């Protein structure tokens, strides 16, 4: 039995020699390409593993074709060539024969990633230096395990489809082309996408393994192998020959064509419907920390809902979401108005039809509230946003718009008070997301109040988001010391039309506070003591975060800036992140955000040199991002050149 098993395995592997040779050719070709056209000194495992994400679909198609070519005649050939009778005479069962053939096919497929891993180690050795000493064996092991699951699935699928003989390629192509459309119609099917196993997102220098996809593909592979085993081992001499005769007959061909036409028709109809929906959509580019993201809004009729405090305009398809929000909205609206000791002359206009999710302070007139209803289905988050924007409107109304001329000076108050009431009342569980970055900046002495009183300078030196974290802590101290009476006094101060009109910066704050009987120095003392208290509370987390630094490299051929970030001892789940802009005064839409490809001792961010450094210089900001909470801690912006190291 063992001798027959070994002999058959040797026979199968000999038959598969061309495919083994092809695997060796692909791996060696890739290595030669790296040595001759790339930079061998930068051929690090984590770099090229991350680069696979850009060509994941193409890699999967090659893998699938390779698997189909190997498994196409794996089992049915024994019937078609009438060699099964001879094999039945050997001292090995059909189950054993099935195991030999499928194992040989799977082993041949796995030769590709195994050889690729072997070749990658000496290439990686060429790139190791004092900053990049890790061998990334954990990442390499993960990659091999994911390849194992993927090729196991492809072997099983190819073996099952092989019973359809030449129709197997047609069925495979139909599945390949119809699956993306099916995912568009039913997003839950994305879990079955095998492409997710080729280059998953990375965290902590390792893959974030999509275990849901691994589990489902594994179960489907076992099921496909089981059906194939039944066909091969239990079908005996009547099932498969009958199936073969049916396929070769005119009636069988007609039946298969009749079955295929509806499938193709449904796929085409679904694709056309999806395309029409896409054409009728409003394409919008949204600038966020994730870069430029294209979103689509279908055209819907606009409806209006009136409450005691708000008049909400919304797309009719989101009526259910608005009806849930309305009673909560009035409760929070009442609370905000009571804080500011006023009553609405008329309901505040809420535009929930907007195609923009970002509120640009200083550009809005604050006569109405913009609510990105289509982006957010979390009722609590919507309530927090509504409180935040209502505060902006009431600050503008109570001050009779007199603070607009001082907006650059008091933006930290404007955004701070809105953020404070939002997190004090609605999102208290997320307050530390604002206070932790503020505590880090205070602990590292990255700012002073003179910077806070100049919003443009604060944004240029530390980033636009700092106005929220620092402002929230300042507003909390102001409310604690002054109460709502003091806040209302500041907003309604008659001096805003008098001596304060021509002041900006710290002098404005001093005179503004004095106009209501408060001392700025006393307030700032309490503010910095509160930040110091927060820093002591967050001390273990602050001390665990290294101050990131990096090395800038310029790939002239690709026109790409690479920033290799060193953050030794960076704890999980923090990862480096970089921001690039061509000039210190560049606007939000000119900032390029790049998340590191890897983390730990080595990681790199990239940016296009043409738009980032048109004159050979640019501004760079390196930070650390907690992927679990979304907290980000940045170092100050600084100027760099294409050959400098921060």
VEXDREN-576246 format. One line per 4 residues: number of its first residue (from 1); their letters; for each residue x, y, z of C-alpha. Coordinates in Angstrom, 2 decimals. Example, Ala and Ser with C-alpha at 12.3 -4.5 7.8 and 13.67 -1.06 7.14 Angstrom:
<rolums>
1) as) 12.30,-4.50,7.80 ~ 13.67,-1.06,7.14
</rolums>
This chain:
<rolums>
1) xxxx) 0.00,0.00,0.00 ~ 2.73,2.45,0.98 ~ 4.80,1.49,-2.05 ~ 1.87,2.07,-4.39
5) xxxx) 1.14,5.41,-2.75 ~ 4.79,6.51,-3.20 ~ 4.93,5.29,-6.79 ~ 1.72,7.08,-7.71
9) xxxx) 2.90,10.27,-6.02 ~ 6.14,10.12,-7.99 ~ 4.14,9.57,-11.20 ~ 1.89,12.56,-10.50
13) xxxx) 4.80,14.85,-9.64 ~ 6.61,13.81,-12.83 ~ 3.49,14.69,-14.80 ~ 3.39,18.06,-13.08
17) xxxx) 7.05,18.90,-13.79 ~ 6.19,21.59,-16.39 ~ 4.15,23.45,-13.79 ~ 6.94,23.16,-11.23
21) xxxx) 9.36,24.52,-13.82 ~ 6.97,27.39,-14.52 ~ 6.86,28.24,-10.79 ~ 10.65,28.30,-10.62
25) xxxx) 10.74,30.49,-13.75 ~ 8.29,33.02,-12.25 ~ 10.20,33.27,-8.97 ~ 13.61,33.63,-10.64
29) xxxx) 12.21,36.16,-13.12 ~ 10.92,38.27,-10.25 ~ 14.30,38.08,-8.47 ~ 16.20,39.05,-11.64
33) xxxx) 13.76,41.93,-12.18 ~ 14.47,43.24,-8.67 ~ 18.24,42.91,-9.09 ~ 18.36,44.58,-12.51
37) xxxx) 15.62,47.22,-12.42 ~ 14.94,47.98,-8.75 ~ 17.10,48.81,-5.73 ~ 18.33,45.54,-4.18
41) xxxx) 19.42,47.48,-1.10 ~ 15.74,48.29,-0.51 ~ 14.31,44.83,-1.31 ~ 12.89,44.37,2.17
45) xxxx) 10.28,41.71,2.80 ~ 7.82,44.13,4.39 ~ 8.17,46.58,1.48 ~ 7.42,44.12,-1.30
49) xxxx) 4.78,42.34,0.73 ~ 2.94,45.65,1.14 ~ 3.40,46.49,-2.55 ~ 1.40,43.37,-3.48
53) xxxx) -1.74,45.25,-2.44 ~ -1.48,47.38,-5.59 ~ -1.68,44.32,-7.87 ~ -3.67,41.89,-5.72
57) xxxx) -6.36,41.22,-8.34 ~ -3.82,40.55,-11.09 ~ -1.92,38.17,-8.79 ~ -5.14,36.32,-7.96
61) xxxx) -6.07,35.90,-11.64 ~ -2.64,34.40,-12.34 ~ -3.03,32.07,-9.35 ~ -6.51,31.01,-10.47
65) xxxx) -5.40,30.30,-14.03 ~ -2.43,28.34,-12.71 ~ -4.69,26.27,-10.43 ~ -7.24,25.64,-13.19
69) xxxx) -4.50,24.49,-15.57 ~ -3.20,21.97,-13.02 ~ -6.55,20.60,-11.86 ~ -8.39,20.65,-15.20
73) xxxx) -7.55,17.01,-16.02 ~ -6.53,15.89,-12.57 ~ -9.29,13.32,-12.03 ~ -11.45,13.19,-15.16
77) xxxx) -8.42,12.36,-17.32 ~ -8.34,8.90,-15.77 ~ -11.88,8.33,-17.04 ~ -11.39,9.97,-20.42
81) xxxx) -8.18,8.03,-21.14 ~ -9.65,4.83,-19.66 ~ -6.74,4.34,-17.26 ~ -8.96,4.12,-14.18
85) xxxx) -9.44,0.36,-14.65 ~ -5.68,-0.10,-14.47 ~ -5.43,2.06,-11.36 ~ -8.26,0.08,-9.75
89) xxxx) -6.12,-3.02,-10.09 ~ -3.38,-1.50,-7.94 ~ -3.32,-2.10,-4.18 ~ -4.68,1.36,-3.44
93) xxxx) -8.25,2.54,-2.99 ~ -9.86,5.27,-5.01 ~ -9.84,7.42,-1.87 ~ -6.07,6.93,-1.72
97) xxxx) -5.80,7.76,-5.39 ~ -7.90,10.90,-4.82 ~ -5.62,11.91,-1.95 ~ -2.46,11.37,-4.03
101) xxxx) -3.68,13.45,-6.96 ~ -5.06,16.35,-4.96 ~ -1.99,16.43,-2.68 ~ 0.34,16.51,-5.68
105) xxxx) -1.65,19.31,-7.29 ~ -1.76,21.33,-4.07 ~ 1.96,20.79,-3.44 ~ 2.78,21.98,-6.94
109) xxxx) 0.77,25.14,-6.42 ~ 2.41,25.81,-3.05 ~ 5.84,25.54,-4.67 ~ 5.36,29.06,-6.01
113) xxxx) 4.99,30.91,-2.67 ~ 7.51,28.62,-0.95 ~ 10.20,29.29,-3.54 ~ 9.33,32.99,-3.51
117) xxxx) 9.84,33.07,0.27 ~ 13.18,31.29,-0.02 ~ 14.39,33.78,-2.64 ~ 13.11,36.78,-0.68
121) xxxx) 15.33,36.03,2.34 ~ 18.71,36.62,0.62 ~ 17.26,39.68,-1.15 ~ 16.10,40.97,2.22
125) xxxx) 19.56,40.29,3.67 ~ 21.01,42.77,1.16 ~ 18.83,45.54,2.59 ~ 19.36,44.96,6.32
129) xxxx) 21.08,47.76,8.19 ~ 21.08,49.26,11.67 ~ 17.67,50.86,11.13 ~ 16.12,47.84,9.41
133) xxxx) 17.46,44.81,11.24 ~ 14.28,42.72,11.50 ~ 13.90,39.60,9.32 ~ 10.08,39.92,9.40
137) xxxx) 9.68,36.18,9.86 ~ 6.26,36.68,11.42 ~ 5.04,38.54,8.34 ~ 6.59,35.90,6.07
141) xxxx) 4.87,33.11,8.02 ~ 1.52,34.89,7.80 ~ 1.97,35.31,4.07 ~ 2.66,31.60,3.61
145) xxxx) -0.34,30.61,5.73 ~ -2.63,32.88,3.71 ~ -1.20,31.40,0.49 ~ -1.85,27.95,1.94
149) xxxx) -5.54,28.73,2.48 ~ -5.87,30.44,-0.92 ~ -4.26,27.59,-2.89 ~ -6.20,25.01,-0.85
153) xxxx) -9.40,26.76,-1.95 ~ -8.26,27.10,-5.58 ~ -7.24,23.42,-5.71 ~ -10.64,22.37,-4.35
157) xxxx) -12.57,24.70,-6.69 ~ -10.53,23.64,-9.70 ~ -10.95,19.95,-8.87 ~ -14.72,20.33,-8.59
161) xxxx) -15.01,22.36,-11.79 ~ -12.85,19.85,-13.66 ~ -15.83,17.48,-13.82 ~ -17.42,19.96,-16.23
165) xxxx) -14.47,19.40,-18.57 ~ -14.16,22.16,-21.19 ~ -17.14,23.96,-19.68 ~ -15.13,24.42,-16.49
169) xxxx) -13.32,27.44,-17.96 ~ -16.60,29.03,-19.01 ~ -18.08,28.57,-15.54 ~ -14.90,29.92,-13.91
173) xxxx) -14.95,33.03,-16.11 ~ -18.64,33.59,-15.42 ~ -17.97,33.47,-11.67 ~ -14.95,35.76,-12.02
177) xxxx) -16.86,38.43,-13.96 ~ -20.16,38.20,-12.08 ~ -18.70,38.23,-8.55 ~ -17.83,41.98,-8.49
181) xxxx) -21.37,42.79,-9.64 ~ -22.82,40.48,-6.99 ~ -20.75,42.25,-4.33 ~ -22.13,45.60,-5.49
185) xxxx) -25.67,44.27,-5.08 ~ -24.98,42.35,-1.85 ~ -21.94,43.81,0.00 ~ -22.00,40.93,2.51
189) xxxx) -20.59,38.69,-0.24 ~ -17.31,40.60,0.07 ~ -16.42,38.16,2.83 ~ -16.11,35.43,0.16
193) xxxx) -13.60,37.44,-1.88 ~ -10.36,35.40,-2.02 ~ -8.41,38.48,-3.14 ~ -8.58,39.66,0.49
197) xxxx) -6.01,36.96,1.37 ~ -3.32,38.23,-1.00 ~ -2.39,41.52,0.65 ~ -4.55,42.33,3.71
201) xxxx) -4.08,45.61,5.62 ~ -1.13,45.69,8.00 ~ -0.87,46.67,11.64 ~ 2.10,46.37,13.91
205) xxxx) 4.25,45.04,11.08 ~ 1.89,42.08,10.61 ~ -1.16,41.38,8.52 ~ -4.64,41.97,9.91
209) xxxx) -5.78,38.49,8.93 ~ -9.37,38.43,7.56 ~ -10.40,35.42,9.62 ~ -13.96,35.54,8.32
213) xxxx) -12.73,35.04,4.76 ~ -10.20,32.41,5.84 ~ -12.93,30.43,7.64 ~ -15.51,30.63,4.85
217) xxxx) -13.05,29.75,2.09 ~ -11.74,26.87,4.17 ~ -15.26,25.49,4.69 ~ -16.09,25.90,0.98
221) xxxx) -12.85,24.15,0.03 ~ -13.61,21.17,2.27 ~ -17.13,20.99,0.83 ~ -15.79,21.13,-2.75
225) xxxx) -13.25,18.38,-2.00 ~ -16.01,16.26,-0.45 ~ -18.25,16.59,-3.53 ~ -15.31,15.82,-5.80
229) xxxx) -14.47,12.77,-3.69 ~ -18.04,11.51,-4.01 ~ -17.94,12.04,-7.77 ~ -14.62,10.27,-8.15
233) xxxx) -14.84,7.53,-5.53 ~ -18.56,6.79,-5.30 ~ -19.61,7.57,-8.85 ~ -17.90,4.38,-10.05
237) xxxx) -18.38,3.52,-13.70 ~ -21.83,4.89,-14.36 ~ -22.06,8.45,-13.04 ~ -19.04,10.07,-14.68
241) xxxx) -19.32,8.24,-18.03 ~ -22.99,9.20,-18.12 ~ -22.10,12.78,-17.36 ~ -19.47,12.70,-20.10
245) xxxx) -21.90,11.29,-22.65 ~ -24.44,13.92,-21.64 ~ -21.91,16.72,-22.12 ~ -20.86,15.43,-25.53
249) xxxx) -24.41,14.95,-26.77 ~ -26.30,17.63,-28.65 ~ -29.09,17.62,-26.06 ~ -26.59,18.07,-23.24
253) xxxx) -24.92,20.98,-24.94 ~ -28.28,22.64,-25.52 ~ -29.25,22.16,-21.86 ~ -25.98,23.65,-20.63
257) xxxx) -26.35,26.60,-23.00 ~ -29.93,27.16,-21.85 ~ -28.74,27.13,-18.23 ~ -25.88,29.46,-18.99
261) xxxx) -27.96,32.10,-20.82 ~ -30.03,33.15,-17.75 ~ -26.90,33.39,-15.62 ~ -25.17,35.58,-18.20
265) xxxx) -28.34,37.59,-18.73 ~ -28.81,38.25,-15.00 ~ -25.16,39.28,-14.73 ~ -25.47,41.72,-17.64
269) xxxx) -28.75,43.17,-16.36 ~ -27.28,43.64,-12.89 ~ -24.19,45.27,-14.35 ~ -26.26,47.65,-16.49
273) xxxx) -28.47,48.52,-13.51 ~ -25.44,49.22,-11.37 ~ -23.87,51.32,-14.14 ~ -27.05,53.38,-14.54
277) xxxx) -27.21,53.92,-10.80 ~ -23.61,55.06,-10.89 ~ -24.30,57.43,-13.80 ~ -27.27,58.96,-11.98
281) xxxx) -25.28,59.47,-8.82 ~ -23.65,62.67,-7.71 ~ -19.92,62.10,-7.57 ~ -18.33,64.00,-4.73
285) xxxx) -14.72,64.14,-3.61 ~ -14.34,64.39,0.14 ~ -11.08,65.44,1.71 ~ -10.37,63.59,4.91
289) xxxx) -7.42,62.15,6.77 ~ -7.76,59.14,4.48 ~ -7.03,61.30,1.45 ~ -9.40,62.10,-1.42
293) xxxx) -12.32,59.71,-1.21 ~ -14.94,59.59,-3.94 ~ -18.45,59.06,-2.66 ~ -21.72,58.79,-4.51
297) xxxx) -25.16,60.05,-3.61 ~ -28.21,58.91,-5.55 ~ -30.68,61.61,-6.46 ~ -33.65,61.65,-4.05
301) xxxx) -36.52,64.03,-3.47 ~ -36.04,66.41,-0.55 ~ -38.45,66.31,2.38 ~ -38.81,68.59,5.41
305) xxxx) -39.52,67.82,9.05 ~ -40.37,70.59,11.55 ~ -39.67,70.25,15.28 ~ -39.74,72.79,18.10
309) xxxx) -36.09,73.75,17.60 ~ -35.17,72.60,14.08 ~ -36.44,72.54,10.52 ~ -34.70,69.55,8.95
313) xxxx) -34.38,69.14,5.17 ~ -33.38,65.61,4.24 ~ -33.38,63.09,1.36 ~ -36.65,61.16,1.36
317) xxxx) -34.84,57.81,1.45 ~ -33.44,58.71,4.91 ~ -36.81,59.47,6.50 ~ -36.49,56.65,9.02
321) xxxx) -33.17,58.00,10.28 ~ -34.60,61.52,10.64 ~ -37.66,60.29,12.54 ~ -35.38,58.60,15.08
325) xxxx) -33.24,61.73,15.40 ~ -36.04,64.29,15.72 ~ -37.15,63.75,19.37 ~ -33.53,63.52,20.52
329) xxxx) -32.69,66.62,18.51 ~ -35.29,68.71,20.32 ~ -34.07,67.49,23.72 ~ -30.49,68.51,22.94
333) xxxx) -31.59,71.72,21.25 ~ -33.47,72.74,24.38 ~ -30.40,72.03,26.48 ~ -28.11,74.10,24.26
337) xxxx) -30.51,77.04,24.23 ~ -30.85,76.85,28.02 ~ -27.05,76.91,28.38 ~ -26.91,80.10,26.32
341) xxxx) -29.95,81.49,28.19 ~ -31.94,82.23,25.05 ~ -34.87,80.94,23.04 ~ -35.13,80.37,19.28
345) xxxx) -36.94,83.09,17.36 ~ -37.62,80.42,14.76 ~ -36.48,76.80,14.25 ~ -32.86,76.48,13.15
349) xxxx) -32.46,75.29,9.56 ~ -30.72,71.91,9.30 ~ -29.53,70.88,5.86 ~ -29.22,67.09,5.96
353) xxxx) -29.02,66.79,2.17 ~ -25.44,68.00,1.92 ~ -22.95,65.95,-0.06 ~ -20.11,67.09,2.19
357) xxxx) -19.31,65.47,5.51 ~ -16.76,68.08,6.55 ~ -17.63,71.32,8.31 ~ -15.06,73.99,7.48
361) xxxx) -15.10,76.44,10.34 ~ -14.61,80.02,9.20 ~ -16.11,79.38,5.78 ~ -19.64,78.68,6.97
365) xxxx) -22.03,81.50,7.69 ~ -23.50,79.55,10.63 ~ -26.99,80.71,9.74 ~ -27.90,77.08,9.31
369) xxxx) -26.56,73.68,10.31 ~ -25.09,71.20,7.86 ~ -25.60,67.59,8.89 ~ -24.03,64.77,6.85
373) xxxx) -26.94,62.40,7.41 ~ -25.99,60.05,4.58 ~ -22.59,59.37,6.10 ~ -23.63,58.54,9.63
377) xxxx) -26.24,56.04,10.81 ~ -25.09,56.07,14.43 ~ -27.83,58.04,16.23 ~ -25.51,59.07,19.07
381) xxxx) -22.92,60.47,16.68 ~ -25.62,62.44,14.87 ~ -26.83,63.88,18.18 ~ -23.28,64.95,19.05
385) xxxx) -22.79,66.62,15.67 ~ -26.10,68.44,16.04 ~ -25.11,69.78,19.48 ~ -21.71,70.86,18.13
389) xxxx) -23.15,72.76,15.17 ~ -25.98,74.30,17.24 ~ -23.36,75.79,19.57 ~ -21.63,77.40,16.58
393) xxxx) -24.88,78.96,15.42 ~ -25.77,80.34,18.85 ~ -22.27,81.77,19.42 ~ -22.65,83.60,16.13
397) xxxx) -26.18,84.78,16.94 ~ -25.52,85.93,20.52 ~ -22.41,87.83,19.52 ~ -24.40,89.37,16.67
401) xxxx) -21.59,88.23,14.38 ~ -19.22,90.69,16.00 ~ -16.68,87.93,16.70 ~ -16.22,87.20,13.01
405) xxxx) -13.57,89.87,12.66 ~ -11.64,88.09,15.43 ~ -12.25,84.55,14.26 ~ -8.58,83.71,13.79
409) xxxx) -8.02,84.79,17.39 ~ -10.98,83.07,19.05 ~ -11.40,79.98,16.86 ~ -9.95,77.89,19.68
413) xxxx) -12.87,79.16,21.81 ~ -15.44,78.68,19.05 ~ -14.48,75.07,18.26 ~ -13.51,74.38,21.85
417) xxxx) -16.88,75.28,23.37 ~ -18.74,73.33,20.66 ~ -16.51,70.28,21.22 ~ -16.78,70.57,25.02
421) xxxx) -20.60,70.59,25.13 ~ -20.72,67.83,22.48 ~ -18.53,65.54,24.58 ~ -19.79,66.68,27.98
425) xxxx) -23.42,65.89,27.16 ~ -23.49,63.35,24.33 ~ -20.15,61.68,23.67 ~ -18.58,61.59,27.12
429) xxxx) -17.19,58.13,26.40 ~ -15.00,59.68,23.69 ~ -13.76,62.73,25.60 ~ -10.28,61.25,26.11
433) xxxx) -9.85,61.10,22.32 ~ -9.52,64.89,22.52 ~ -7.78,65.21,25.86 ~ -5.01,62.70,25.28
437) xxxx) -3.44,64.57,22.30 ~ -3.75,67.85,24.24 ~ -1.99,66.29,27.24 ~ 0.82,64.99,24.98
441) xxxx) 1.32,68.42,23.40 ~ 1.44,70.03,26.84 ~ 3.84,67.41,28.19 ~ 6.18,67.99,25.25
445) xxxx) 5.79,71.78,25.44 ~ 4.79,72.07,21.79 ~ 2.66,75.20,22.13 ~ 1.88,78.28,24.19
449) xxxx) -1.24,80.43,24.43 ~ 0.17,82.95,21.98 ~ 0.07,80.17,19.38 ~ -3.45,79.14,20.43
453) xxxx) -4.63,82.74,19.97 ~ -3.49,82.63,16.34 ~ -5.41,79.86,14.59 ~ -3.42,80.15,11.36
457) xxxx) -0.16,79.74,13.21 ~ -1.50,76.85,15.30 ~ -2.61,75.01,12.17 ~ 0.65,75.72,10.37
461) xxxx) 2.83,74.50,13.25 ~ 0.83,71.59,14.70 ~ -2.16,70.86,12.46 ~ -5.78,71.93,12.09
465) xxxx) -7.17,69.26,14.45 ~ -5.29,70.68,17.45 ~ -7.83,73.51,17.74 ~ -10.41,70.94,18.83
469) xxxx) -8.33,69.13,21.46 ~ -6.76,72.26,22.97 ~ -9.98,74.24,22.60 ~ -12.09,71.59,24.34
473) xxxx) -9.82,71.62,27.39 ~ -9.78,75.43,27.48 ~ -13.57,75.61,27.18 ~ -13.97,73.04,29.98
477) xxxx) -11.91,75.26,32.30 ~ -13.81,78.37,31.22 ~ -17.20,76.76,31.93 ~ -15.96,75.40,35.25
481) xxxx) -14.68,78.82,36.42 ~ -17.18,81.14,34.74 ~ -20.33,79.08,34.24 ~ -22.77,79.73,31.43
485) xxxx) -23.30,83.26,32.78 ~ -19.68,84.16,32.07 ~ -19.81,82.61,28.58 ~ -22.96,84.56,27.72
489) xxxx) -21.37,87.74,29.10 ~ -18.39,87.32,26.78 ~ -20.61,86.75,23.75 ~ -22.84,89.75,24.48
493) xxxx) -20.14,92.12,25.70 ~ -20.80,95.66,24.42 ~ -17.03,96.18,24.22 ~ -17.02,94.01,21.08
497) xxxx) -18.26,97.11,19.26 ~ -15.87,99.41,21.09 ~ -12.29,99.02,22.22 ~ -12.03,95.33,21.26
501) xxxx) -12.76,95.93,17.60 ~ -9.16,96.58,16.53 ~ -7.46,94.01,18.79 ~ -6.23,90.55,17.81
505) xxxx) -4.33,87.72,19.47 ~ -3.46,87.75,23.16 ~ -4.32,91.49,23.62 ~ -7.86,90.76,22.44
509) xxxx) -8.20,87.86,24.88 ~ -6.95,90.03,27.77 ~ -9.36,92.85,27.04 ~ -12.23,90.47,26.24
513) xxxx) -11.89,88.67,29.58 ~ -11.55,91.98,31.48 ~ -14.76,93.24,29.89 ~ -16.65,90.68,31.97
517) xxxx) -14.50,90.91,35.09 ~ -12.23,87.92,34.48 ~ -8.43,87.69,34.45 ~ -6.76,85.94,31.51
521) xxxx) -3.63,85.01,33.48 ~ -5.72,83.29,36.14 ~ -7.68,81.42,33.48 ~ -4.53,80.28,31.69
525) xxxx) -2.99,79.12,34.95 ~ -6.02,76.91,35.58 ~ -5.94,75.73,31.95 ~ -2.30,74.62,32.06
529) xxxx) -2.79,73.00,35.47 ~ -5.68,71.00,34.00 ~ -3.45,69.90,31.12 ~ -0.69,68.91,33.56
533) xxxx) -3.24,66.88,35.53 ~ -4.32,65.12,32.32 ~ -0.68,64.42,31.49 ~ -0.21,62.75,34.87
537) xxxx) -3.33,60.67,34.29 ~ -2.09,59.59,30.87 ~ 1.54,59.22,32.00 ~ 1.94,55.48,31.21
541) xxxx) 0.57,55.95,27.70 ~ 2.61,59.09,27.03 ~ 5.86,57.48,28.20 ~ 5.16,54.41,26.04
545) xxxx) 5.09,56.51,22.86 ~ 8.48,57.23,21.27 ~ 9.20,60.48,19.48 ~ 9.28,59.34,15.84
549) xxxx) 12.06,60.36,13.49 ~ 12.87,59.30,9.97 ~ 14.98,59.36,6.85 ~ 13.85,60.88,3.55
553) xxxx) 14.62,59.08,0.30 ~ 13.64,60.23,-3.17 ~ 12.87,57.71,-5.92 ~ 13.56,59.83,-8.99
557) xxxx) 12.42,57.12,-11.41 ~ 9.02,56.76,-9.76 ~ 8.80,60.39,-8.65 ~ 7.95,59.32,-5.10
561) xxxx) 9.11,60.68,-1.75 ~ 9.70,57.93,0.82 ~ 9.97,58.73,4.52 ~ 11.39,55.84,6.52
565) xxxx) 10.14,56.35,10.06 ~ 11.94,55.03,13.10 ~ 9.78,54.63,16.22 ~ 11.58,52.10,18.46
569) xxxx) 9.39,50.31,20.97 ~ 6.15,51.55,19.43 ~ 3.33,49.71,21.24 ~ 0.41,48.01,19.54
573) xxxx) -1.90,49.27,18.00 ~ -0.04,52.51,17.27 ~ 1.39,53.04,13.78 ~ 3.34,55.88,12.17
577) xxxx) 1.55,58.28,9.86 ~ 2.95,61.13,7.75 ~ 1.47,64.31,6.34 ~ 3.00,66.25,3.47
581) xxxx) 2.27,69.70,2.08 ~ 4.16,71.89,-0.41 ~ 4.05,75.08,1.68 ~ 3.57,76.03,5.31
585) xxxx) 0.38,77.90,4.44 ~ -1.06,75.14,2.24 ~ -4.75,74.49,2.70 ~ -6.49,71.33,3.83
589) xxxx) -6.99,70.09,0.27 ~ -3.24,70.31,-0.43 ~ -2.20,68.01,2.43 ~ -1.26,64.47,1.47
593) xxxx) -1.72,61.85,4.21 ~ 0.19,58.57,4.07 ~ -0.21,55.70,6.52 ~ 2.90,53.63,7.13
597) xxxx) 3.23,50.34,5.30 ~ 4.77,48.70,8.34 ~ 5.62,49.61,11.92 ~ 7.97,48.81,14.76
601) xxxx) 11.61,49.44,13.97 ~ 10.94,50.32,10.34 ~ 8.05,51.73,8.40 ~ 7.67,54.03,5.45
605) xxxx) 5.27,56.64,4.14 ~ 5.13,57.86,0.57 ~ 3.97,60.96,-1.30 ~ 4.08,62.05,-4.96
609) xxxx) 6.98,64.44,-5.40 ~ 5.39,66.39,-8.27 ~ 2.56,67.80,-6.15 ~ 4.25,67.63,-2.74
613) xxxx) 7.63,69.16,-3.53 ~ 7.35,71.03,-6.85 ~ 10.38,73.17,-5.95 ~ 12.41,70.46,-4.23
617) xxxx) 11.27,71.43,-0.73 ~ 8.17,70.50,1.23 ~ 6.77,70.41,4.75 ~ 6.51,67.14,6.63
621) xxxx) 4.74,66.13,9.81 ~ 5.31,62.72,11.39 ~ 2.84,61.33,13.88 ~ 1.55,58.22,15.58
625) xxxx) -1.96,56.86,15.05 ~ -3.88,54.54,17.38 ~ -5.94,52.48,14.94 ~ -8.26,51.24,17.68
629) xxxx) -9.36,54.62,19.04 ~ -8.45,56.90,16.13 ~ -6.26,59.11,18.36 ~ -3.37,60.78,16.56
633) xxxx) -0.34,62.46,18.10 ~ 1.76,64.55,15.71 ~ 5.16,66.14,15.92 ~ 5.36,69.77,14.69
637) xxxx) 5.50,70.52,10.97 ~ 9.00,71.19,9.63 ~ 10.53,72.02,6.29 ~ 12.46,69.31,4.44
641) xxxx) 14.21,68.81,1.15 ~ 14.36,65.72,-1.04 ~ 17.73,64.78,0.44 ~ 17.18,65.64,4.12
645) xx) 16.46,63.57,7.19 ~ 14.19,64.77,10.01
</rolums>
